[in-house]
Amino acid sequence: MRKSAPSLLLTALLLVALVPTGTVAATPSEASEFYYGVEYDWSSVDSDLTNFTGLDIPEMLGEVMGAADDAGFNLVVGQLFTGSSNVYVHHFEDITPRTIQDMNGEDVTVWSRTDEVTLRHGVLFDGVLMADWMEPASFGSNDDTSFDIDAFVGGEQVLTVDISYTEYLDEDYHLVGADMAFSMEVSLSNAIELDALFEGGGEELPIDFDTGISMSYAITESATQWRLGSPSPIYVEMSDNDFTNWYCLEEWEIDEGMQAEVDDSDSDVVVVDHCGTVSGTYTGALDYSFSLTGIPTEDIGLDAGELDIELSDSVTESGTFEDTPTGDKMELSMGDSLTVDLGDGAGLTTSVTSCTNCPPGNPLMFFMMGQVIGGASESFAESVAEDVADELSDSILNIFGGDEAESEDYDEYENQWQCDSGDQWVYEWEINNGYEDCWDGSDEMDMSGSWSAYGENMYMNLDINGEMLSFSDEEATFTCDDGTEIDWSSLRDWSNDCANNEDEDAGHSETDTWTCNDGTTISWNQINDYNADCATAEDEGATAHYTIDGVLMSEDGTPLSQHQGTFCDANGCDQQLDWFHGAMSFDTGIAPPTSYGSHEYCTSGSVTDTSTGDIVMEFSSMCNEQWIGPSIGHAHAHSDAMDIQIEVYVYDWSEEGDATLSVSMVDENGNQVFLDSMAIDGSDNEYYMEEDVSVLEEGEYCLHAELTETGQSEPYDAHSHCFSVEEGQEPSDRIVAVVEAMAESDLGEVLEQFGMNLGDRLSDVAPTEFPYNDGMWAPMWSSEHAAMVGVGAYAMDDDGAYIMAGPATEGYTNDAPAKVSIRYLTGVPASTAAEEAETATSIEDIVDIEDHDLAEITEDLQEAGVDTTDLGLPIDDTDDGDSDGETPPQTAEELAEDAGLLPALSPLSVLAVISLAGVFIGRRNDA
């Protein structure tokens, strides 16, 4: 059962309680403590909505059932909706100085404030829908046409959340970081039972259908730490300004050296922060089950119970997560000023400002909560995704059978690369693409290799992680005789930069030499001559020098070509740093393969520090394939009873042609039932063969497609696809008889009359004018406390201003003409309720089960003359003293008018009826 829009709306309203409060102005001299909470009983949802719409929902449902009675069929609805949603907040401060470590591991002195949030939400729903209709047999026939449908729906929702959020602030009220202990569990379950009988054409079609689904997801034992890159003045700026934008630096901005700052050059103050890191631990649990029985498979040509489904699994995983928030932003705008009573027992009021676009609470607490839920859920999903997918796949295959149409030569790992973990595959083109596609990050390597063919040569390409190399960010320098240092590029540039011209040829004789790092000497005039005369190119100003080795091998590892090159940050090397874009390529001098098909070669390589001989990075062997010639892109056959549709596609993107496509199909005895061919002549880049073939025998068939290069006898590309052919399943005679009888009956006219009756009955129904002409949603920011201290929802009309939810507020009254039944608690009542809620973890703890009495539905249905014997509902055996059997049963319409049939309305029913009324009201207005 999906939660309806009003349900979501009111649940969102309950989240107003997620509001941290505090009392600080620099380090507080006295710690503050607050309790408050919000409670809602879902049995009030119908009256709350009626207050705002003016529509009598039970009366309108009575009109719906009355319209059915008038049209000639019975429609009865009974349902119960019971639930409770409660959230409580305990805020307290610890102003005792303490020491924590910041993001860099340095000790800092802080004080703290904590918000403990307890949320408990539970809903139960049960409903019965009964409909029956009969068209008596015509004269001379005994075959009535009818349907009798009894449906039962039941559902349960539970949400529990526990948060302990602690902020750490320094003496300047700058945020250093926060810790969060978080746990959450959400569970949903729904069940549908359908007992129906359809009659017609002398046949009966009974249906006894049951389905149920349940799911629960939990994050428990999550402990998370957030430390900013530098203390943030976000709270100070929010207190001083009407408009504050908060922004986390992007990673590239941090890499370029941008610093946290406050930009107040415009009317909107921008707080730019290095938002640091968020890291934590968690335990995640996922449970699910799904069942389906009762589909009349025998009447659609299948075996009894062939579509019965039973799926279930339970997965628990513990792990860690870490994230670097970058690019996140918030806009925080202050609006109207209010004076409120925070309910601390002292009767004191606090001046607050409505934050018009804030979340219902401390924005940074919501920010961190999102990081925790997102980080833990993503990590959990990555850990269990494959196990859950495999379990589901196996279960579904067990139910429906394997994919008999699977290609014989299908390779699910084609064009994929296996991660080091051994349990994950990624596409080959995702290797070294700058993103960790493997969960263990093994697809991003320091060094890797591949080969490619271009023109008349094969090339070996070595990808190198430049960050692993020790090139200096600063240019090499030369020291003049007087100790002055100049850039190496200033040597021999025809400009005297040293006092005695020793940086230029004029300051040297033709016999002067210069000593390399390895002790060898070169002529002075060989410096900066664009040639590396020293072994490590320091004569050209290199700060580091590396030797790159690469080997091209055949598929079996036989070396075919070996190459070596130099890499430095100066002239004279094979690869210069300024022109390095992540890879170094070698022309192997080997002619590329020309025969059609797949060709695989392998590479190995290493990077050595030339000055020390140490290997900096290396890889032993990496292989990749390249395809030459046209290829089979798709070869498949679809069977529709005894008719088979053949589809074979050939792709020739280079329009090379010179190939022939041969397609054949054989039965399980090897008898050929289809044969055709097509010339791939290079005139196009796509070729299609689509044929329809009819066969006479059921059984196993295989489609074979082959490509053969012109002048060759053996195919270089082949695909096979086997599948089963069976006679089409026809519906049973009784289904045909019942459907034909229904089509020939007056049922269509009955339903049309129902629509007309409903329009007439709802013609006088119109919603009242909305009771308010203005409203305000007000997360409350206190500049005095530099914190969110509450939240309020207000409404206004011509006669005054009203509190819909929230603390007592000057200028606003609680005597609203139309109210929402939300209870706002503060102080001791909130504290007591919070303590009781902490131990509530199940639907029985959250909802008063005794209030959800299904016997009420049974009693109301029995009073309407409905036989409830086979519905499985509880019966109230209380003797009401009326046993003479003379009191005629009420009609469904009368029961609804007495509001007896509907102990509580579900929001879904309310929305459906309001929408239905809107249709007819709109039609009347258009007329």
N, C-alpha and C positions, 0 to 999 in steps of 0.2 A: 504494500500500500504506500503510495507516494504521498509525502506530506504536501498539503495544499498551500496555496498562497497566503491565506490568512494565518495558517499555522506558522509558516515561515516568518510572516510579519510580526506576529506576537512573540515568537522566539527571539527575533532580532531585538525587539523592545526589551526583552528580559536581559539581554546582554548589556543593558545600561549599567548593570551592577559591576561590570569589569572596570571600575574606576579607581585608580590609586589616588590617595590623598596624602598630603604632607604639610608640615609646618616648618619652614626654614627661612632664614634670611642670613646668609652665610651659615656657618655651623650653628645650629639652634642651641639655645641655652636650656631649653626644656623639650623633652621628647613628646611627640603627639601620638595619639592612638584613637582610631575610629573603628566602629563596626556599622555596617549597614547591609541591607539585602532587599531582594525583590522576589515576590512569590505570585504565582498565578495558578488558578484551578481551571482546567480546561473545560469543565462543565459549564463555565460561564461564557463560552465563546459565542453560543447562539444569541444570548441576550445582549452581549456586547455589540455584535454586528447589527442586531435589530435596532439597538439604540441609535446607531449611526445611519441606518438605511430607512428606518420606519416600516420595513417590511415584516409581516408576521410570518415567519418561516414555517411553523407547523400548519398554519392555515393554508399557506400556498401549497405545501405538500398534500394537504387534504384535497385541494382543488385538482392537483395532478391525478390523485387516485380516483377522485370523483369523475374526472373526465374519462378515465378508463372504464369505470362502471357504466357511464352513459353510452360509451361506444360499444359495449358488449363483451368486455373481458375484465377479468379481475386482476388488480395490481395492488400488492400489499408490501409495505416496507417497514421493517422494524430494525432499530439499531441503537447501540450504546457507545458513547464516547466518553472515556474517563481518563483524566491525566493530571499531572502536576509538574510545574517547572519552577525551580527555585535556584537562586544564585545569591551568594553571600560574600562579602569582602571584609577582611580584617586588615587594617593598615596600622603599622607601628614603626617607630624610628628608634635607632640605636645610635645615640650621638657620642658614644664613647669612641675616642680615636683608636683605630686599628690599622694594621699594616697588611696590604695585599701586594701582589705583583702585577705590574702593568703588562702590556703586550710584549714589551722587550725584556721582561724578566726582572725589571728594576723594582725595588721596594718603594711603595708610595703610602702615605698616611691618608686615610679616608674615614668618613662616617657613612652610615647606611640608613636606608629606609626600605621597608618590605611590605609587599601586598600579598596576602594569602587569599586566593579565590577558590570558592567551592561552588560548583554548578551541578545540579541534579535535575534531569528531565526524564519523565516517563509518561507514556501514553498507551492506553489499551483501546482497541476498537473491535466491536463485533456487530455484524449486520446480517439481516435476513431479507431476501427479496423473493417474493412469490408471485407468479403470474400464471394464469390459465385461461384458456379460450377453447370453445368447441363449436363447430358447425355441424348440426345433426345431419345424419344421412338423409339423402333425398328419397322420395317415394320409390319403393321397390328395391332399396339398397339398405344394407346393414352397416355400411362403412362410414363411421363418423370421421371427421377431420378435426384434430385438436392438438394442443400442446399443454403441458403441465410442467412448469419449471420451478424448482425450489433451489435457491442458491444461498450459501452461507459464506461470509467473509470474516476473517479474523486477523488482527494485526497487533503488533507490539513494537514500541520504540523506546530505547533507553540511551541516554547520553550522560556520561559522568566526566567531569573535568576537575582536576585539582592542580592549582598553580601556586608556587611560592616564588615570587619575583623580588630580588633584592638588588637595589641600585647602590653603587658606591660613588660618592662625591667627595671632592677635595674641599679645602677650606674656602675656595673661591666659588663654590657651588658649581664647579665644572664636573661633568660626568666622566668618570674614569672607566667604568664598565658595569657589568651586571652579571648576576648568576640566576639561573632559573631551574627549579625542580618542577617537572611537568609530568602529568599522567592523564590519559584520556582513553575512554572506551565508548564506542558507539556500536549499538546492535539494533538490527531490524529483523523482523520476522513477519511473514504474511502467509495466509493459507486461504484457499478457495475450494469449496466443495459444491458440486453441481449435481443435482439429482433431477433428471428430466425424462419425460416420456412424450414422444411425438407419434401421432397416429394419422394414418391416411392411406387410402387405396387398399384397405383391408390388412395393412401391415402395421406393426408397432416397432418403434425404434427407441429402446431405453438407453439412457446415458448415465453412468455413475462416474463422474469425473472428479479427481482430487489433484491439487497441486499445492506445493508449499515451497517457500524459499526463506532462508535465514542467512544472515551475515553479521559478523562482528569483527571489528578492527580495534586494536588497542595499542597505545604507546605507553609503556610503563617504565618506571625506574630511569627516567631520562634526567640526566644532570648535565646542564649546559653552562658554559662560561663564555662571556662576551667581553673582550677588552678592545678599546679603541686605540688607534695608533697614537693619538694625543688627546688630552682632556678636552671635552667639548663644552662650549659655553651655551649650548642650545637652550637650557632652562633660563639662563640670565637674559638672553635675547628675546625669548617668548614673553618674559615679564616686562620688558622695556618697550616692546613694539607691537603695533596692531597687525602687522603682516610680517611673517617670518617664513622663509623657505629653508628647508634642511636638505642638504645634498651630500651624498657619499662620493668621494673621488673615484673615477674610473681607474682600472688597473694601469692603463697606459699613461694616465695623468700622474699617477704615483711614480711610475717608471721614469717619467720625464722630470721628476723632482718637484712637482707642484705640492704645496704645503696647505695644511688646514688654515682657514682664515675666516674672518667675518667681513663680508662685503656690504657696507652700508652706503654705497655711492648712489643708490636709487631709493625710492620710497619703500620698496620691499627689501628688507634685510635678508641676506643670504648667508646662512651658516654652512660653510664648506668643511666637511670633516673627513679625515682618514678613518673610516669606520672599522678598521682593524679586522679581527677574526672572531668567528663564532664556532666553537667546537664543543662536542658533547658526546655522551653515551646514551644508549637506549636499549630497551627490549621491546620488540614488536611481535604482535600475535595476530594471525588472521584465521578465522574459522568461517566456513561456508557450507551450506547444504542446499540441495535442490531435488525435489521429487515431482514426478508426474505419472499419474495412472488414470486409467479409465477411458482413454480414447478408443472408440469402437473400431479397432484396426481390422477386425474380421470383415467389416462391411466396406472396407476400401482395399481389399485384396491382400492384406498382410496377415501374418500369424497373430494369434491372440497375445496381447501384451508386448508386441514387438516394439512399440514406441514408449513403453514404460521406462522411466528414467529415474535413476537414483545416484546423485553425485554428492560427495562430501569430502572435506579435507581440513586439516588443521596444521598450521605452520607457525613456528615460533623461532625467532632469530634475535640474537643480541649483536650489537655492533657499535661503531662510532661514526661520526660525521664531522665535517669541517667545511666552513665556507668563508669566503672573503667578500663581505657585502660591498659591491661596487655599483655605482650608477643609481642607487636607490635615492628616492626623493620624496619629500612631503611638503605640502603647502598648509600653513597654519595661520588662519585669519580670525581675528577677534571681532565680535559683534556687539550686541547689547549688553549693558551692565545690569546685574541683578544682585539683590541682597537676600541671602538664604540662611537658614538655620541648619547647621550640619548635624544636629541631634546629638551633641556630645554631653548633654545633660546640664550644661551651664546656662542654656538659654541664650548664648551669644550668637550674633549673626556675623556673617562673613560676606564681604563684597567680592563678587565673581564676575567674570566676563564670559559670554557665550562664545565658544570657539566653533565657528560656523561649519568648518570642514574637517574638524578633528574626528577621530574615532571616538566611541563612547568610553574613553579612558585615556590613560597616559599613552601618547602616541608611540613612545619608544618601547613600552611594554608590549603593545600590539606588534610592533616591528620585530621584537625578539621572539615573541610567540610564533609569528609566521616563520621565522628562521628555524625554530625548533621543529615545528610540525613539518615544514617542507624538507628540512635536512634529514630528520629521522625517517620520514616516509619515503623519501627518495632512496636513502641508503637501504632501507628495509626492502623496498621494491626491487632494487638491483640485486639484493642477496637472494630473494626467494622467487623472483619472476620466472626463471627457467624451471624450477621445481614445480611451481603452481601450473605453469603452462603445460609441462609434460604430463602432470597428473590429470589436468582437464582433457588434454588430447587423448591420453590412454583411456579415460573413462568414456569419452564420446565415441572413440573407435570401438570400444567394447560394446557400446549400445547399438551403434549403427553399422558396425563392421568396418574393416579397413578400407582404404581407398583402393578398390580393385582396379580403378582406372589409372593408377599411378604408372608412370613411365618406367619401363624396365631399367633404363640407364639413367634415371633421374639421380642427380647428385645435389642434395640440399646444401652442400658446402662449396658448390662451384663458385669461383671468384671470391672466396672468403679466406680469411686468415685466422688461425687459431691463436687466441691469447695465451699467455704463459700459464694462466690459472688452469687451463685445460678444459674448462666448462663453458667457454664463450667464444663465439666467432664473430668477426667483423669483416666488412668488405675490404678487399685489397686496397681500394683507393682511399680508405680511411687511415691507412698507415702513414705516420709522420705528416698528418695534415694540420698539426698544431693543436688538436683537441684529443683528450684522452677518451677514446671510444671504448676501450677495454676498461672494465671496472678496476683492474689492477694497474692500468696505465702502461701496459707492456707494448701497446701499439705505437707509442711515442719513444723512439730509441735515439741514443746519442749518434749512432752511425748505422746506415743501411745502404743497400745497393740494389740496382736493377740494370737491365739492358734495354736498348731500343734500337730500332733500325731506321735509317734515313738515307735515301739515295742508294749509293753503292757500298755503304759501310755500316757496320754494327758499332754501337757506342756503349761504353760502360759508364754508368752514372752512380756516383757515390754521394749520398746525402750525409752531411756532417753538421752536428750541433755546434754552431760557432760559439755558444756560451761556455762550452767546455774548454775553449782555447784561451791561452793567457796573454792575449794582446793587451797592451796598455791603452788606457783612454787618452793618455797624454803622448804627444810626439816625442821621439827621442831627441836628446840634447847634445850639444858640443860645448866643451868648456874651454874658454879662451885662456890665454896665458895669465891674465889678471884675475882669473876665477869667475868671470862672468859666464853665465850659461845662455846659449842661444839655441833656437830650434835647429834640428838637423837639416831642414830644408833650406836654411840660410847659408849652408856651406856651398862654396863655388857657385854663387848666384850672381856674380859680378857686382856685388854690393858689400862694402866693408862694414861688417857688424861687430868685429872685434877691434880693439883699439890699435893693435899692431898688424892688422890685415892677415892674421894667421888663419882666418876662415876662407881666404881666397888664394888663388894660384900666385898672386903677386907677392904674397908673404912666404912663398916656398920656392925651393929650387927644383929642377927637374929630377934630381936624385932623391928627394925627400920621400920617405915611406910612412905607411900607417899600419899599425899592428891590429890584426883581427882578434876576436875573442879566443880563438884556438891557438894563438901564438904565431900564426903565419903572417907574413908582411906583404903588403901590396903597395903599389906606387900611389903617392898622394893624389895624382890626377885621375885615379880610378874611383875616387869617392864621388857619389851622386852622378854616376855616368850612365844610369839606367841599366846597369848590369851588376848582378850579384857576384862580386869577386871573392868575398869571404864566404865560408861554408854556410853561415847562417844569416847572410845578407845584412849584417850590421853596418857595412859600408854604404848601404842605401837607406839607413835609418830604421831598419826592422827592429821592433821590440820583442818579437818572438818569431820562431821559424819552425815549420813542421814539414815532414816528409809523408806524402800520401802514397800508399801502395794499394793496388787493386789487381784482382785476378778474375778473368772471365773463364768459366768452366762449362763443359757440356753437362747434360742432365745427370750423367753418371759420375760427375766430379773430375773428369779429365781436364787439366788446364789447357786452354786454347790460346790465351793471350795475357801477358803480364805487363803492367805499366807502373811507373813511378813518377810523381810530380812533387813540386815544392809549393808551399803555401806560406805567405808572410804578409805583413802590413807595409810593404815597401815595393819599389820597382825591382825588377830582376827576377821575380819568382813566377812560376807557372800560373799560380793563382794569387791575385792581389786582393787584399781584404776589402778595399773600396768597391770592387766589382764582384764580390762574393754574394750569392743569393741562395745559399743553403746547399749547393751541390757542386761537385767537381766532376767533369766529364772527360773521358779518354776516347779517342778514335782508335779502335782496336785494329783497323786495317783488314778485318775479316769481312768477306762478303756476306750479306744477310741471306737467310734461307729463302728459296723461291718456290718450293713445292707447297701445294695447298694443305691447309690443316693447322694444327697447333704445334708450336715449337717452343721448347723450354730450355733456357740456359740459366746458369747460376753465377753469382758473384761473391767474392769475399774481399775484405779490405781492412786496412789499419791506418791509424794516424800516429806518427812517432815524433816526439820532440827531438828535433835534429841536434840540439845542443847537448842533450843528456842521453839520448838513445832510449828514453822511456816511452813505452807505448801508452798513448793517452786514451785511445778508444779503438775498438776493433769489432768485427763480426766475422763469423766463420763461413756461413753460406746462406744466401738468400736467393730464391729462384722465382722467376716470373715467366709467364707465357705470353706469346703474341700469336695472333691468328692471321693467316694469310689465305685470301680467297673468299668466295661466298660461303655463308654458313646457314644452317637450319636454325631459325629462330623459334619456331613453334611447330609441333607435330602432335595433333590431338584428334580424338574421335569422340563424338557425343551420340549416345543411342537414345532414341525415342521409340520405345517398343521395338519393333523389328526394322525400323529405319535408322540408318547410321549417317551422320554428317561428318565428313572428313575435312580437316583443316590443316594445311601444311604451308608455312611461310618461310621463304628464303630471303635473307638480307645480303646484299652485295654493295656495301656502302662505297667502296672504291670503284665500283662498276668494272671489275676485272673480268667477269664472265668466264668463258672457257670451262664450263661445268655442266653436268646433266643431273637433274633431280629425278629419282625413281621412287615411286610410292606403290606399295603393295599392302594387301590385307589378307590374312589367312585365318581359317577357323581353327578350333582346338585340335583337329586331326591333321593340320598342315595343308589343307586344301586351299588353294588361292581363290579368293572371291573378288579381288579387285587388283588391277595393275594399270599404271599409267606413268608417263614420264613428261618432263618439261625441260626445254633447253634454257640454260642460264647464260645468256649471250652478251651480257655487259651493257645492254641498252637501257637498263633501269637499275635502281638500287633496291627495289623490293619486288618480290614475285609471290603470287598467291595461287595455290591449288585448293579449290573448295568443291567437293563432290558429295552427292547424296547416293547412298547405296542401300538397297533393301536386301535382307537376308531371310532365309526360310527357316533356319534352325536356331533355337536358343542355345546359348553356350558362351564359351570364352573365345574372343577374337583378339588379334594383335595387328596393329598398324606399324609398318616399317617404312621409314623414309631414309634415303641415302643420297649423298652427293658424291659424284665421281669427276675428277679432273679430266679434261679432254686429253686423250692419249694414254690414260692410265686405266688399269683393269680393276683395281680395288678402290672402294669408296674411302674418302678421307673424313667424312662426317656422316654419322648415322644416329638416328633416334628411333626408339621403339615405344609403343604405347599399347598396353593390353587392357581389356575391359570386358564386362559381361553384358550380354544381350538377353533380355527377358521380355516375354509378352507383357503388354501394358496392363496395369491393374484397373479393372472396371469396378465401379461401385456396385454394392449388392442390390438385389432386386428390391429389398425392402426400403433401402435409401431412395432408389428411383421412384418407388411407389409413393413414399411419403412426400418427397419433394414435388412430384407432379400433382399430388392431391392438394398440397399447400398452394401451389401456383394457380390451380383451378378454383380454389375456394374464394370466399369473400374476405380473406384476411387483409388483403391490401386496402379494401374499402374500410374495414374496421379501423386500421391504423390511421388512415386518412381522416376518418371521422373523429378519432381521438385527438388529432392535431387541431381540428376545427373546434372541438369542444374545449380544448385547453385554451385556445385563443379567446373564446367567449368568456370562460370563467376568469381569465386573468385580465380581461379588458378593463376592469375597474381598478386594477392594482397598479400603483405607481409609487416609487420611492419618494419619501419626503425630502425636502430641500436639506442639504447638508447643514448640520446645526451650527457650524462655525464658518467664519469668513476669513480667518487667518490662523496661523499656527507657528510654533517655533520649536525646533529641536536644539537643545542647548547642553552639549558637553561643557562643564563649568570649569574654567581656568581661573585660579586665584594667583594674581601676581604677588600678593603678600606671602603666600606659601610656596610660590613657584611650582605649582602642581595642579593636577586635576583634583577637584574636591567633591564632585558630584555630577549628576546629569539630570536634566529635566525635559519633559515634553509638555508643551503648553498649547492652549487653544484660546481663541478670542472670538467674541461676537459683539454685536452692538451694545450689549448690556454689561459686558465686563470681560475679565481675563481669568483663565482657570488653569489649575494644575491637573494635568492628566496623569503624570507620574513624576516622582521626584521629591526633593525636600521641601519643607515649608518655605515659601518665597514671598517677600513683601510685594504687595500690589496684585497678588494672584490668590484666588480662593479655591477651596476644594469642592465648592458647591456647583460643579459643572452640570449643565442640563443633560448632557450625554456623556457617560463615563466609560472608562475601560477598567475592568475589575482586577487591576494590578495592586498588590499590597506592598507598600514601601516600609521597610523596617529600619530602625536605627538603634544604637545603644544596646542595652541588655537583651531585649527581645531578639535582635539580630544576632548577638553573640550566642544566645542559647540555641537558636535555630541552626546556626552554623555548626555548632558542636554536634547536634543531632544528625545533621546532614552528612557529616564526614564519614559516618559508618554505613550510610545507605549506598549500596552498590547494585541492587537488583530491582526489578520492577515491583516486587513485593515490598521492598523498603521504601520506595519512592511514592507509590500509589496506594491508596487505601483500597485494597482488593474487594473488601466488603461492599464498597459503593458501586462496584461493577457487577451488578446482579443480573445475570442473563435470564433469570426467572421472570423479570419484568417484561422482556420481549415475549416470552412464552405466554404469559398471562394475557397480554394485550392481543396477541394473535388468536388465542383461544376465544376471547370475547368477540372477535370479529368472525367467528365461525370457522377458523382455520384448523385443520387437523395437524397437530405438531408432533404426532407420535414418532415419525421417522426422522425428525430434524436433529435429534441428539441434543436438544437444549434442556437445561434443568427445569423442573416443574415445581412451582410453589404449591405445596399440599395444604396450605393453611385454609381452614374451612371458613368461608366468608358468610355462611348462613343462607346462601341462596342456592338451594339444591333442588328446587322443584322443577327446574328445567323449563319454566314457562317464560323466562325473560328472553326475548328475541335477541340474537347477537347484533351488535352494532356493525354498521358498514365500516369499511376502511376509512371513508371520508369522515364519518362521525367520530371515529376514534382519533383521527388526526386533529379534528377540531377541538376535542377534549384534551389534546396534548398528551394522551395516554400512550399512544403508539410509539411516541418518540421520547423516551426518557432523556436523551441528550442527542443533539444533532452533531454530525461530523461536519467540519469545515467544507469538505468536498461536497456534501449534500447541499449545504447552504449556498455555496458558489453555483452549483448546478441550477438550483431553483432561481436564484437571482438572475443568472444568465438567461434562463428560459423566460423569465418575466421580461427581461430587457428586450428579447426578440419580439414578443408580442406587443409590448409597449411601443417599441420603435415602429412596428408596422402600423399601429393605430395612429401614431403621430404623423407618419408619412401620408396616411389616408386623409 
